């Protein structure tokens, strides 16, 4: 999306109070260039404000005639436990600078670094895919990859392309007396019940239920929940987001005791079919560590690895010290896994909202 920009252009910073008037133009700019994940929609800023109580900012570049030529969404993540961070954007797998030219790109990062200084954060984090050449971006993480699958025209073609082992597991799920249901807010309680158990078992704090409610309310035609039931009990669930040509699944969980039923495999078959039926070009399974368990799970569906380059302006601390795989958090993870689910639902949201 790089093209010449006739100077001058001006960079603006919109806080929550002034953001509403710019959302339409920012959305048009952010979604106008080829396949775009829903995660790049500027309406995520109000979602993060309402669902996670973050202060949010939109850094926008405009030409002399008022046309948007650059956009960088930012969330100010602050907590007593972990400190302060400026992130584009928390929860989402990919986001960062969208710019119509290299000079606009540089100006957006310059202003974001100024804002990081003003807010006195530990670091600025840009969840890029392609790296930006900027002298003050002094840190980079490339340990994760995006796992993506090019989608065919019909579910039947997709099915025939799947590995025989995957098809057998899906068939086992179909024979296990499981029911797959779709919905939105009407399925939120069941979604949250499965997610809460799974996140506790993983040793990870869970987001608040109202955060997911905010997503479903903001994107009623693009966000939906898929839940698999064994009788009345929900046993696997996921949040599916449909963008412009790209469907992504940022959150998915299943109950371990139902692994023998292949409920999770059945669910992913339905997720993929849903994306194909909506004429999407790409299914994004989310980020994974290369050759890790989730990487191998996604790879079996035919997904290919694509680079994820998270860039940083480090002001204090060390790169990667807030990542969940940091050894310093292993004891806390083990303790979390022993807590009752209801306790994790109560204290988890306040903890996780402070993790960038």
Number of C-alpha atoms within 10 A of each C-alpha: 9 12 10 10 14 9 11 9 20 17 19 15 19 17 15 14 9 12 19 12 10 14 17 12 12 23 15 13 20 22 17 11 10 10 15 18 22 23 21 22 19 24 20 23 24 22 23 24 18 15 20 22 18 21 18 25 26 24 21 25 25 18 17 12 8 10 13 22 24 25 27 27 28 30 24 25 24 19 14 8 9 14 15 21 23 31 24 28 26 24 16 16 21 21 23 23 26 22 24 19 16 15 13 27 22 17 20 25 22 17 17 25 22 12 19 23 15 9 13 15 20 19 24 28 27 29 24 21 20 13 15 18 10 14 9 12 19 12 16 19 13 12 13 19 20 22 26 23 20 15 22 16 13 13 18 11 11 18 17 10 13 14 12 11 10 17 18 14 18 22 15 17 21 18 11 15 12 21 18 17 15 14 14 19 17 10 17 21 12 20 27 21 21 21 23 25 22 21 21 25 18 13 22 20 23 23 24 20 17 15 18 21 15 20 24 22 14 15 16 12 11 15 22 21 24 23 28 25 17 16 10 9 14 23 26 31 31 25 23 22 25 23 20 18 18 25 31 24 19 17 16 21 21 25 19 14 8 13 14 12 21 21 30 26 24 24 26 21 17 19 21 24 18 17 23 22 12 13 17 21 17 24 24 23 26 20 23 20 15 15 10 10 11 15 22 15 16 21 17 13 23 17 21 17 18 13 16 22 20 24 24 22 23 20 16 10 10 11 16 12 12 14 12 14 10 10 10 12 14 13 10 12 17 15 11 21 19 12 13 11 18 13 11 23 21 13 14 21 18 17 18 17 22 21 20 23
